[in-house]
């Protein structure tokens, strides 16, 4: 019994000595190099942080038009409106802005979620948003339901 304890003590001592010693409290002989500061203007509208803040604010009050969109997709639209569906297959949340003649809407679309909106038919729409620091912008004349898949 005494020999096994002695053996394990010896093995532990050798193991700890092989790890080497590191003095974590010593100060380096040369000061670390100073990195130049890069500042992002606080009024930048296209930053990822701003998009996240806008997404968080919109998601609290946004009311999706799910029933109308599903009716349009399954039965077609006989009325004056049609649907826009946006599938966000990226790792970032986004806010899609849809603007047209007398129409403006912001839609929060989460990561791997689908955002929808009903819009008046036969009009030009500007679709825009930020997706993982990339700008998405498209102008489209909408006559029937329109689907978009976005990914990074």
DSSP file (Angstrom, degrees, kcal/mol; ACC not computed):
  #  RESIDUE AA STRUCTURE BP1 BP2  ACC     N-H-->O    O-->H-N    N-H-->O    O-->H-N    TCO  KAPPA ALPHA  PHI   PSI    X-CA   Y-CA   Z-CA
    1    1 A X     >        0   0    0      0, 0.0     4,-1.9     0, 0.0     5,-0.2   0.000 360.0 360.0 360.0 -43.4    0.0    0.0    0.0
    2    2 A X  H  >  +     0   0    0      1,-0.2     4,-2.1     2,-0.2     5,-0.1   0.856 360.0  54.1 -64.3 -34.9    2.8    2.4    0.9
    3    3 A X  H  > S+     0   0    0      2,-0.2     4,-2.4     1,-0.2    -1,-0.2   0.882 107.1  49.9 -68.7 -38.0    4.6    1.6   -2.4
    4    4 A X  H  > S+     0   0    0      2,-0.2     4,-2.6     1,-0.2     5,-0.2   0.895 111.6  48.1 -69.5 -38.2    1.5    2.5   -4.5
    5    5 A X  H  X S+     0   0    0     -4,-1.9     4,-2.4     2,-0.2    -2,-0.2   0.926 113.2  48.3 -65.5 -42.8    1.0    5.8   -2.7
    6    6 A X  H  X S+     0   0    0     -4,-2.1     4,-2.3     2,-0.2    -2,-0.2   0.903 111.8  50.0 -62.0 -41.5    4.7    6.5   -3.2
    7    7 A X  H  X S+     0   0    0     -4,-2.4     4,-2.7     2,-0.2    -2,-0.2   0.930 112.0  46.6 -63.9 -46.7    4.4    5.6   -6.9
    8    8 A X  H  X S+     0   0    0     -4,-2.6     4,-2.5     2,-0.2    -2,-0.2   0.873 112.1  51.1 -65.4 -37.0    1.4    7.8   -7.5
    9    9 A X  H  X S+     0   0    0     -4,-2.4     4,-2.2    -5,-0.2    -1,-0.2   0.919 112.1  47.0 -63.7 -43.1    3.0   10.7   -5.6
   10   10 A X  H  X S+     0   0    0     -4,-2.3     4,-2.3     2,-0.2    -2,-0.2   0.926 113.2  48.0 -64.3 -45.5    6.1   10.3   -7.8
   11   11 A X  H  X S+     0   0    0     -4,-2.7     4,-2.4     1,-0.2    -2,-0.2   0.895 111.9  50.0 -63.4 -40.9    4.1   10.1  -11.0
   12   12 A X  H  X S+     0   0    0     -4,-2.5     4,-2.6     2,-0.2    -1,-0.2   0.900 110.1  50.7 -64.9 -40.6    2.1   13.2  -10.0
   13   13 A X  H  X S+     0   0    0     -4,-2.2     4,-2.1     2,-0.2    -2,-0.2   0.911 111.7  47.0 -63.5 -43.1    5.2   15.1   -9.3
   14   14 A X  H  X S+     0   0    0     -4,-2.3     4,-1.9     2,-0.2    -2,-0.2   0.912 112.6  50.4 -65.2 -42.1    6.8   14.2  -12.6
   15   15 A X  H  X S+     0   0    0     -4,-2.4     4,-1.0     1,-0.2    -2,-0.2   0.937 111.6  46.6 -62.4 -46.9    3.5   15.1  -14.4
   16   16 A X  H  < S+     0   0    0     -4,-2.6     4,-0.4     1,-0.2     3,-0.4   0.869 112.1  51.3 -65.4 -36.0    3.2   18.5  -12.7
   17   17 A X  H >< S+     0   0    0     -4,-2.1     3,-0.9     1,-0.2    -1,-0.2   0.826 104.8  56.9 -69.7 -30.7    6.9   19.3  -13.4
   18   18 A X  H 3< S+     0   0    0     -4,-1.9    -1,-0.2     1,-0.2    -2,-0.2   0.739  95.0  66.8 -73.3 -20.5    6.5   18.4  -17.1
   19   19 A X  T 3< S-     0   0    0     -4,-1.0    -1,-0.2    -3,-0.4    -2,-0.2   0.741 101.4-139.5 -70.9 -21.1    3.8   21.0  -17.4
   20   20 A X    <   -     0   0    0     -3,-0.9     2,-0.4    -4,-0.4    -1,-0.1  -0.053  17.8 -80.4  84.0 169.0    6.3   23.8  -16.8
   21   21 A X        -     0   0    0     -4,-0.1     2,-0.4    -3,-0.1    -4,-0.0  -0.890  36.8-169.3-112.9 142.3    5.8   26.9  -14.7
   22   22 A X        -     0   0    0     -2,-0.4     2,-0.9     3,-0.0     3,-0.1  -0.996  14.0-149.9-130.7 128.2    4.0   30.0  -15.8
   23   23 A X    >   +     0   0    0     -2,-0.4     3,-0.8     1,-0.2    -2,-0.0  -0.846  16.1 179.9 -98.5 102.9    4.1   33.2  -13.9
   24   24 A X  T 3  S+     0   0    0     -2,-0.9    -1,-0.2     1,-0.2     0, 0.0   0.640  74.7  58.8 -79.0 -14.5    0.8   34.8  -14.7
   25   25 A X  T 3  S+     0   0    0     -3,-0.1    -1,-0.2     2,-0.1     2,-0.1   0.427  78.7 109.7 -96.8   1.6    1.4   37.9  -12.6
   26   26 A X    <   -     0   0    0     -3,-0.8     2,-0.4     1,-0.1     0, 0.0  -0.454  67.6-124.9 -77.7 152.1    4.5   39.1  -14.4
   27   27 A X        -     0   0    0     -2,-0.1    -2,-0.1     1,-0.1    -1,-0.1  -0.766  30.8-106.5 -94.3 141.6    4.4   42.2  -16.5
   28   28 A X        -     0   0    0     -2,-0.4    -1,-0.1     1,-0.1     4,-0.0  -0.315  19.2-128.9 -67.1 150.4    5.6   42.0  -20.1
   29   29 A X  S    S+     0   0    0      1,-0.1     2,-0.4     2,-0.1    -1,-0.1   0.816  97.2  40.1 -70.9 -29.5    9.0   43.5  -20.8
   30   30 A X  S    S-     0   0    0      3,-0.0    -1,-0.1     0, 0.0     3,-0.1  -0.965  93.7-115.2-119.1 137.6    7.5   45.4  -23.8
   31   31 A X        -     0   0    0     -2,-0.4     3,-0.1     1,-0.1    -2,-0.1  -0.357  42.1 -95.3 -66.8 149.4    4.1   47.1  -23.6
   32   32 A X        -     0   0    0      1,-0.1    -1,-0.1    -4,-0.0     2,-0.1  -0.326  46.6 -98.7 -64.8 148.0    1.5   45.7  -26.0
   33   33 A X        -     0   0    0      1,-0.1     2,-0.4    -3,-0.1    -1,-0.1  -0.415  37.2-119.1 -67.5 139.2    1.2   47.5  -29.3
   34   34 A X        -     0   0    0     -2,-0.1     2,-0.3    -3,-0.1    -1,-0.1  -0.653  23.6-141.2 -81.6 132.2   -1.7   49.9  -29.4
   35   35 A X        -     0   0    0     -2,-0.4     2,-0.1     1,-0.1    -1,-0.0  -0.709  23.7-107.1 -91.3 143.4   -4.3   49.2  -32.1
   36   36 A X        -     0   0    0     -2,-0.3     2,-0.4     1,-0.1    -1,-0.1  -0.449  36.7-116.9 -67.8 141.7   -5.8   52.0  -34.0
   37   37 A X        -     0   0    0     -2,-0.1     2,-0.6    -3,-0.0    -1,-0.1  -0.620  22.4-159.0 -80.0 133.4   -9.4   52.7  -33.0
   38   38 A X        -     0   0    0     -2,-0.4     2,-0.4     2,-0.0    -1,-0.0  -0.966  12.3-166.4-110.8 122.2  -12.0   52.2  -35.6
   39   39 A X        -     0   0    0     -2,-0.6     2,-0.5     0, 0.0    -2,-0.0  -0.877  12.6-147.1-112.4 141.3  -15.2   54.1  -34.8
   40   40 A X        -     0   0    0     -2,-0.4     4,-0.0     4,-0.0    -2,-0.0  -0.908  33.2-108.5-103.0 128.3  -18.5   53.6  -36.5
   41   41 A X    >   -     0   0    0     -2,-0.5     3,-1.4     1,-0.2    -1,-0.0  -0.281  20.0-135.1 -57.0 138.7  -20.5   56.8  -36.8
   42   42 A X  T 3  S+     0   0    0      1,-0.3    -1,-0.2     3,-0.0    -2,-0.0   0.678 101.2  60.0 -71.7 -16.2  -23.5   56.7  -34.4
   43   43 A X  T 3  S+     0   0    0      2,-0.0     2,-0.4     0, 0.0    -1,-0.3   0.261  71.4 129.3 -96.5  14.0  -25.8   57.9  -37.1
   44   44 A X    X   -     0   0    0     -3,-1.4     3,-0.5     1,-0.2     6,-0.1  -0.543  41.7-164.8 -69.8 125.5  -25.2   55.0  -39.5
   45   45 A X  T 3  S+     0   0    0     -2,-0.4    -1,-0.2     1,-0.2    -3,-0.0   0.599  79.9  58.7 -86.1 -11.7  -28.6   53.7  -40.5
   46   46 A X  T 3  S+     0   0    0      4,-0.1    -1,-0.2    87,-0.0     2,-0.1   0.173  72.7 123.9-107.9  17.9  -27.3   50.4  -41.9
   47   47 A X    <>  -     0   0    0     -3,-0.5     4,-1.9     1,-0.1     5,-0.1  -0.469  66.5-125.8 -80.5 152.8  -25.5   48.9  -38.9
   48   48 A X  H  > S+     0   0    0      1,-0.2     4,-2.3     2,-0.2     5,-0.2   0.858 110.8  56.3 -63.5 -35.4  -26.4   45.4  -37.7
   49   49 A X  H  > S+     0   0    0      1,-0.2     4,-2.2     2,-0.2    -1,-0.2   0.898 106.0  49.7 -63.3 -40.6  -27.1   46.8  -34.2
   50   50 A X  H  > S+     0   0    0      2,-0.2     4,-2.6     1,-0.2    -1,-0.2   0.900 110.0  51.0 -65.3 -40.5  -29.6   49.3  -35.5
   51   51 A X  H  X S+     0   0    0     -4,-1.9     4,-2.8     1,-0.2    -2,-0.2   0.912 110.0  50.2 -63.3 -42.1  -31.4   46.6  -37.4
   52   52 A X  H  X S+     0   0    0     -4,-2.3     4,-2.6     2,-0.2    -2,-0.2   0.904 111.4  48.2 -63.7 -41.1  -31.6   44.4  -34.3
   53   53 A X  H  X S+     0   0    0     -4,-2.2     4,-2.1     2,-0.2    -2,-0.2   0.925 113.8  46.5 -64.4 -44.2  -33.0   47.3  -32.3
   54   54 A X  H  X S+     0   0    0     -4,-2.6     4,-2.7     2,-0.2    -2,-0.2   0.907 112.5  50.8 -64.7 -40.9  -35.6   48.1  -34.9
   55   55 A X  H  X S+     0   0    0     -4,-2.8     4,-2.7     1,-0.2    -2,-0.2   0.936 110.1  49.6 -60.4 -47.3  -36.5   44.4  -35.2
   56   56 A X  H  X S+     0   0    0     -4,-2.6     4,-0.7     1,-0.2    -1,-0.2   0.875 113.4  46.4 -61.3 -38.4  -36.9   44.1  -31.4
   57   57 A X  H  X S+     0   0    0     -4,-2.1     4,-0.6    -5,-0.2     3,-0.5   0.925 115.8  44.4 -69.6 -45.1  -39.2   47.2  -31.4
   58   58 A X  H >X S+     0   0    0     -4,-2.7     4,-1.9     1,-0.2     3,-1.1   0.875 104.2  61.7 -69.2 -37.8  -41.3   46.1  -34.3
   59   59 A X  H 3< S+     0   0    0     -4,-2.7    -1,-0.2     1,-0.3    -2,-0.2   0.766  97.7  60.7 -64.2 -23.7  -41.8   42.5  -33.2
   60   60 A X  H 3< S+     0   0    0     -4,-0.7    -1,-0.3    -3,-0.5    -2,-0.2   0.822 120.2  22.3 -70.9 -31.2  -43.5   43.7  -30.1
   61   61 A X  H << S+     0   0    0     -3,-1.1    -2,-0.2    -4,-0.6    -1,-0.2   0.494  90.6 120.6-115.8  -5.9  -46.3   45.4  -32.0
   62   62 A X     <  -     0   0    0     -4,-1.9     2,-0.6    -5,-0.1    45,-0.1  -0.405  42.7-161.9 -70.1 132.7  -46.4   43.7  -35.4
   63   63 A X        -     0   0    0     -2,-0.2    -1,-0.1     2,-0.0    -3,-0.0  -0.937  13.9-143.5-113.7 106.6  -49.6   42.0  -36.4
   64   64 A X        -     0   0    0     -2,-0.6     2,-0.4     1,-0.1     3,-0.2  -0.338   8.9-137.0 -70.3 152.2  -49.2   39.5  -39.2
   65   65 A X     >  +     0   0    0     51,-0.3     4,-2.4     1,-0.2     5,-0.2  -0.385  47.6 149.5-101.1  52.3  -51.9   39.1  -41.9
   66   66 A X  H  >  +     0   0    0     -2,-0.4     4,-2.7     1,-0.2     5,-0.2   0.884  65.3  49.3 -59.0 -47.4  -51.6   35.3  -41.9
   67   67 A X  H  > S+     0   0    0     -3,-0.2     4,-2.2     1,-0.2    -1,-0.2   0.926 113.7  45.8 -62.4 -46.0  -55.2   34.5  -42.7
   68   68 A X  H  > S+     0   0    0      2,-0.2     4,-2.2     1,-0.2    -1,-0.2   0.907 114.2  49.0 -63.1 -41.5  -55.4   36.8  -45.7
   69   69 A X  H  X S+     0   0    0     -4,-2.4     4,-2.7     2,-0.2    -2,-0.2   0.920 111.5  48.4 -66.8 -43.7  -52.0   35.7  -47.0
   70   70 A X  H  X S+     0   0    0     -4,-2.7     4,-2.6    -5,-0.2     5,-0.3   0.903 111.1  50.8 -64.0 -40.3  -52.9   32.0  -46.7
   71   71 A X  H  X S+     0   0    0     -4,-2.2     4,-2.6    -5,-0.2     5,-0.4   0.919 112.2  47.8 -61.2 -43.0  -56.2   32.6  -48.5
   72   72 A X  H  X S+     0   0    0     -4,-2.2     4,-1.5     1,-0.2    -2,-0.2   0.917 114.7  45.2 -64.1 -43.8  -54.4   34.4  -51.3
   73   73 A X  H  < S+     0   0    0     -4,-2.7    -2,-0.2     1,-0.2    -1,-0.2   0.877 121.4  36.9 -69.5 -37.1  -51.8   31.7  -51.6
   74   74 A X  H  < S+     0   0    0     -4,-2.6    -2,-0.2    -5,-0.2    -3,-0.2   0.859 132.9  22.1 -84.5 -36.7  -54.2   28.8  -51.6
   75   75 A X  H  < S-     0   0    0     -4,-2.6    -3,-0.2    -5,-0.3    -2,-0.2   0.527 103.4-119.1-109.6  -8.6  -57.2   30.3  -53.5
   76   76 A X     <  -     0   0    0     -4,-1.5     2,-0.6    -5,-0.4    -1,-0.2  -0.003  36.5 -79.1  81.1 160.9  -55.6   33.0  -55.6
   77   77 A X        +     0   0    0      1,-0.1    -5,-0.1    -4,-0.1    -1,-0.1  -0.877  42.1 169.8-107.6 122.0  -56.6   36.6  -55.2
   78   78 A X        +     0   0    0     -2,-0.6    -1,-0.1     4,-0.0     4,-0.1   0.623  64.5  69.3 -95.3 -18.1  -59.7   37.9  -56.8
   79   79 A X  S    S-     0   0    0      2,-0.2    -2,-0.1     1,-0.0    42,-0.0   0.180 104.7 -81.5 -86.0-156.3  -59.7   41.2  -55.0
   80   80 A X  S    S+     0   0    0     40,-0.1    41,-3.1    41,-0.0     2,-0.3   0.432 103.1  71.5 -91.5  -1.7  -57.5   44.2  -55.3
   81   81 A X  E     -A  120   0A   0     39,-0.3     2,-0.3    37,-0.0    -2,-0.2  -0.825  52.2-179.7-118.6 155.6  -54.7   42.8  -53.0
   82   82 A X  E     -A  119   0A   0     37,-2.8    37,-3.1    -2,-0.3     2,-0.3  -0.889  28.1-101.3-141.6 174.1  -52.1   40.1  -53.3
   83   83 A X  E     -A  118   0A   0     -2,-0.3    63,-2.5    35,-0.2     2,-0.4  -0.718  13.8-158.7-108.1 150.1  -49.4   38.7  -51.0
   84   84 A X  E     -Ab 117 146A   0     33,-2.7    33,-1.8    -2,-0.3     2,-0.4  -0.997  15.8-168.5-118.4 127.3  -45.6   39.1  -50.7
   85   85 A X  E     -Ab 116 147A   0     61,-3.0    63,-2.6    -2,-0.4     2,-0.5  -0.973   3.5-170.7-120.7 128.8  -43.9   36.3  -48.8
   86   86 A X  E     -Ab 115 148A   0     29,-3.3    29,-3.1    -2,-0.4     2,-0.6  -0.977   6.9-159.3-124.0 122.0  -40.2   36.6  -47.7
   87   87 A X  E     -Ab 114 149A   0     61,-3.2    63,-3.2    -2,-0.5     2,-1.0  -0.891   6.5-155.2-102.4 119.0  -38.4   33.6  -46.3
   88   88 A X  E     +Ab 113 150A   0     25,-2.9    24,-1.2    -2,-0.6    25,-0.6  -0.802  21.3 168.1 -97.3  98.0  -35.3   34.5  -44.2
   89   89 A X        +     0   0    0     61,-3.6    63,-0.4    -2,-1.0     2,-0.1  -0.008  46.1 101.4 -97.9  28.4  -32.9   31.6  -44.4
   90   90 A X  S    S-     0   0    0      2,-0.3    22,-0.6    61,-0.2    -2,-0.1  -0.429  82.9-113.7-104.5-179.3  -30.0   33.5  -42.8
   91   91 A X  S    S+     0   0    0     -2,-0.1     2,-0.3    20,-0.1    20,-0.1   0.302  92.5  76.2 -94.7   7.8  -28.6   33.6  -39.3
   92   92 A X  S    S-     0   0    0     18,-0.1    -2,-0.3    40,-0.0    20,-0.2  -0.908  77.9-122.5-123.1 146.2  -29.7   37.3  -38.8
   93   93 A X        -     0   0    0     -2,-0.3    39,-0.5    18,-0.1     2,-0.3  -0.468  36.0-168.8 -73.6 157.0  -33.0   38.9  -38.1
   94   94 A X  E     -C  109   0B   0     15,-2.3    15,-3.0    -2,-0.1     2,-0.5  -0.967  24.8-139.1-145.5 162.3  -34.1   41.5  -40.6
   95   95 A X  E     -C  108   0B   0     35,-0.4     2,-0.5    -2,-0.3    35,-0.5  -0.981  21.9-155.2-122.8 115.7  -36.6   44.3  -41.1
   96   96 A X  E     -C  107   0B   0     11,-2.8    11,-3.0    -2,-0.5     2,-0.5  -0.794   4.0-155.0 -93.4 129.3  -38.1   44.4  -44.6
   97   97 A X  E     -CD 106 128B   0     31,-3.5    31,-2.1    -2,-0.5     2,-0.5  -0.915   7.8-170.2-105.5 125.5  -39.4   47.7  -45.8
   98   98 A X  E     +CD 105 127B   0      7,-3.2     7,-2.4    -2,-0.5     2,-0.4  -0.967  12.8 171.2-114.4 121.4  -42.1   47.6  -48.5
   99   99 A X  E     +CD 104 126B   0     27,-2.1    27,-3.2    -2,-0.5     2,-0.2  -0.995   8.4 137.1-135.1 140.3  -43.0   51.0  -50.1
  100  100 A X  E >   -CD 103 125B   0      3,-2.8     3,-1.7    -2,-0.4     2,-0.6  -0.789  63.0 -29.2-154.1-164.4  -45.1   51.8  -53.0
  101  101 A X  T 3  S-     0   0    0     23,-0.5     3,-0.1     1,-0.3    24,-0.0  -0.489 130.8 -18.9 -65.3 111.0  -47.8   54.3  -54.2
  102  102 A X  T 3  S+     0   0    0     -2,-0.6     2,-0.4     1,-0.2    -1,-0.3   0.809 120.9 105.7  57.5  33.0  -49.6   55.3  -51.0
  103  103 A X  E <   +C  100   0B   0     -3,-1.7    -3,-2.8    16,-0.0     2,-0.3  -0.992  35.6 160.7-143.8 133.9  -48.3   52.2  -49.3
  104  104 A X  E     +C   99   0B   0     -2,-0.4     2,-0.3    -5,-0.2    -5,-0.2  -0.938   8.0 159.6-152.9 129.2  -45.5   51.7  -46.6
  105  105 A X  E     -C   98   0B   0     -7,-2.4    -7,-3.2    -2,-0.3     2,-0.5  -0.989  24.8-152.0-152.2 141.7  -44.9   48.8  -44.3
  106  106 A X  E     -C   97   0B   0     -2,-0.3     2,-0.5    -9,-0.2    -9,-0.2  -0.968  15.6-165.8-114.1 130.4  -42.1   47.4  -42.2
  107  107 A X  E     -C   96   0B   0    -11,-3.0   -11,-2.8    -2,-0.5     2,-0.5  -0.964  13.0-143.2-120.2 119.6  -42.1   43.7  -41.5
  108  108 A X  E     -C   95   0B   0     -2,-0.5     2,-0.5   -13,-0.2   -13,-0.2  -0.699  20.2-172.5 -79.6 128.1  -39.8   42.1  -38.9
  109  109 A X  E     -C   94   0B   0    -15,-3.0   -15,-2.3    -2,-0.5     3,-0.1  -0.966  10.0-148.4-126.4 115.2  -38.6   38.7  -40.1
  110  110 A X    >   -     0   0    0     -2,-0.5     3,-1.6   -17,-0.2   -22,-0.2  -0.171  39.8 -67.0 -75.6 170.4  -36.7   36.5  -37.6
  111  111 A X  T 3  S-     0   0    0      1,-0.3    -1,-0.2   -20,-0.1   -22,-0.1  -0.373 121.5  -0.2 -58.6 129.6  -33.9   34.0  -38.4
  112  112 A X  T 3  S+     0   0    0    -24,-1.2    -1,-0.3   -22,-0.6     2,-0.2   0.823 110.7 120.0  55.2  36.5  -35.3   31.1  -40.4
  113  113 A X  E <   -A   88   0A   0     -3,-1.6   -25,-2.9   -25,-0.6     2,-0.4  -0.747  61.1-122.2-121.0 171.0  -38.8   32.6  -40.4
  114  114 A X  E     -A   87   0A   0     -2,-0.2     2,-0.4   -27,-0.2   -27,-0.2  -0.965  19.6-162.4-118.3 131.0  -41.2   33.7  -43.0
  115  115 A X  E     -A   86   0A   0    -29,-3.1   -29,-3.3    -2,-0.4     2,-0.3  -0.892  11.8-174.4-111.1 143.8  -42.6   37.3  -43.2
  116  116 A X  E     +A   85   0A   0     -2,-0.4     2,-0.3   -31,-0.2   -51,-0.3  -0.929  10.4 177.9-136.9 158.7  -45.7   38.2  -45.2
  117  117 A X  E     -A   84   0A   0    -33,-1.8   -33,-2.7    -2,-0.3     2,-0.5  -0.979  25.6-130.2-155.6 149.9  -47.7   41.2  -46.2
  118  118 A X  E     +A   83   0A   0     -2,-0.3     2,-0.3   -35,-0.2   -35,-0.2  -0.902  33.4 178.9-100.6 131.7  -50.8   42.0  -48.3
  119  119 A X  E     -A   82   0A   0    -37,-3.1   -37,-2.8    -2,-0.5     2,-0.1  -0.933  35.9 -92.9-131.6 153.0  -50.3   44.7  -50.9
  120  120 A X  E     -A   81   0A   0     -2,-0.3     3,-0.3   -39,-0.2   -39,-0.3  -0.396  50.6-113.8 -62.5 142.7  -52.5   46.4  -53.5
  121  121 A X  S    S+     0   0    0    -41,-3.1    22,-0.2     1,-0.2    -1,-0.1  -0.220  86.1  30.4 -74.4 165.1  -52.0   44.7  -57.0
  122  122 A X  S    S+     0   0    0     20,-1.6     2,-0.3     1,-0.2    -1,-0.2   0.872  90.8 115.3  56.6  48.8  -50.6   46.2  -60.1
  123  123 A X  E     - E   0 142B   0     19,-1.1    19,-2.7    -3,-0.3     2,-0.4  -0.966  67.7-110.3-140.0 156.9  -48.1   48.6  -58.5
  124  124 A X  E     - E   0 141B   0     -2,-0.3   -23,-0.5    17,-0.3     2,-0.4  -0.734  37.1-168.5 -83.3 135.8  -44.3   49.1  -58.3
  125  125 A X  E     -DE 100 140B   0     15,-2.5    15,-2.5    -2,-0.4     2,-0.6  -0.982  19.1-142.5-128.5 139.9  -42.9   48.3  -54.9
  126  126 A X  E     -DE  99 139B   0    -27,-3.2   -27,-2.1    -2,-0.4     2,-0.5  -0.907  19.5-167.3 -96.7 121.3  -39.5   49.0  -53.4
  127  127 A X  E     +DE  98 138B   0     11,-3.6    11,-2.6    -2,-0.6     2,-0.3  -0.945  19.7 157.5-109.4 125.2  -38.4   46.1  -51.2
  128  128 A X  E     +DE  97 137B   0    -31,-2.1   -31,-3.5    -2,-0.5     2,-0.3  -0.987   4.3 132.8-148.8 156.6  -35.4   46.8  -49.0
  129  129 A X  E     - E   0 136B   0      7,-2.2     7,-3.4    -2,-0.3     2,-0.4  -0.952  46.4 -96.0 176.4 171.7  -33.7   45.7  -45.9
  130  130 A X  E     - E   0 135B   0    -35,-0.5     2,-0.4    -2,-0.3   -35,-0.4  -0.915  29.5-175.6-108.5 133.5  -30.4   44.7  -44.2
  131  131 A X  E >  S- E   0 134B   0      3,-3.3     3,-1.0    -2,-0.4   -37,-0.1  -0.914  74.2 -29.2-132.3 105.4  -29.5   41.0  -43.9
  132  132 A X  T 3  S-     0   0    0    -39,-0.5     3,-0.1    -2,-0.4    -1,-0.1   0.925 125.5 -47.6  53.8  50.8  -26.3   40.2  -41.9
  133  133 A X  T 3  S+     0   0    0      1,-0.2     2,-0.4   -87,-0.1    -1,-0.3   0.618 118.1 114.3  65.4  15.7  -24.7   43.6  -42.9
  134  134 A X  E <   -E  131   0B   0     -3,-1.0    -3,-3.3     2,-0.0     2,-0.4  -0.945  65.4-127.9-113.7 139.3  -25.7   43.1  -46.6
  135  135 A X  E     -E  130   0B   0     -2,-0.4     2,-0.5    -5,-0.2    -5,-0.2  -0.709  17.2-163.1 -88.8 131.3  -28.2   45.4  -48.2
  136  136 A X  E     +E  129   0B   0     -7,-3.4    -7,-2.2    -2,-0.4     2,-0.3  -0.964  19.7 161.9-110.2 128.4  -31.2   43.9  -50.0
  137  137 A X  E     +E  128   0B   0     -2,-0.5     2,-0.3    -9,-0.2    -9,-0.2  -0.968   2.3 159.2-149.6 130.9  -33.0   46.2  -52.4
  138  138 A X  E     -E  127   0B   0    -11,-2.6   -11,-3.6    -2,-0.3     2,-0.5  -0.993  26.8-149.3-151.6 141.2  -35.3   45.4  -55.3
  139  139 A X  E     +E  126   0B   0     -2,-0.3     2,-0.4   -13,-0.2   -13,-0.2  -0.971  28.7 174.0-111.5 128.5  -38.0   47.2  -57.2
  140  140 A X  E     -E  125   0B   0    -15,-2.5   -15,-2.5    -2,-0.5     2,-0.7  -0.997  34.1-134.4-141.3 136.6  -40.8   44.9  -58.5
  141  141 A X  E     -E  124   0B   0     -2,-0.4     2,-0.6   -17,-0.2   -17,-0.3  -0.833  32.0-151.7 -88.0 116.5  -44.1   45.4  -60.2
  142  142 A X  E     +E  123   0B   0    -19,-2.7   -20,-1.6    -2,-0.7   -19,-1.1  -0.809  38.4 146.3-100.9 120.2  -46.5   43.1  -58.3
  143  143 A X  S    S+     0   0    0     -2,-0.6     2,-0.2     1,-0.3    -1,-0.2   0.632  73.4  13.2-117.1 -32.2  -49.5   41.7  -60.1
  144  144 A X  S    S-     0   0    0      1,-0.1    -1,-0.3   -62,-0.1   -62,-0.1  -0.751 109.2 -47.8-132.9-178.5  -49.8   38.3  -58.3
  145  145 A X        -     0   0    0     -2,-0.2     2,-0.4   -73,-0.1   -61,-0.2  -0.220  57.4-155.2 -56.7 142.9  -48.4   36.7  -55.2
  146  146 A X  E     -b   84   0A   0    -63,-2.5   -61,-3.0    -3,-0.1     2,-0.4  -0.983   7.2-163.7-129.8 129.3  -44.6   37.2  -54.9
  147  147 A X  E     -b   85   0A   0     -2,-0.4     2,-0.4   -63,-0.2   -61,-0.2  -0.920   4.8-174.2-117.6 139.7  -42.2   35.0  -53.0
  148  148 A X  E     -b   86   0A   0    -63,-2.6   -61,-3.2    -2,-0.4     2,-0.5  -0.992   8.7-161.6-130.6 137.9  -38.6   35.8  -52.0
  149  149 A X  E     -b   87   0A   0     -2,-0.4     2,-0.4   -63,-0.2   -61,-0.2  -0.985  14.2-172.4-118.6 121.4  -36.0   33.5  -50.4
  150  150 A X  E     +b   88   0A   0    -63,-3.2   -61,-3.6    -2,-0.5     2,-0.3  -0.913  12.0 157.6-115.7 139.2  -33.1   35.3  -48.7
  151  151 A X              0   0    0     -2,-0.4   -61,-0.2   -63,-0.2   -20,-0.0  -0.958 360.0 360.0-149.8 166.9  -30.0   33.7  -47.3
  152  152 A X              0   0    0    -63,-0.4   -62,-0.1    -2,-0.3    -1,-0.0   0.428 360.0 360.0-103.1 360.0  -26.4   34.7  -46.5
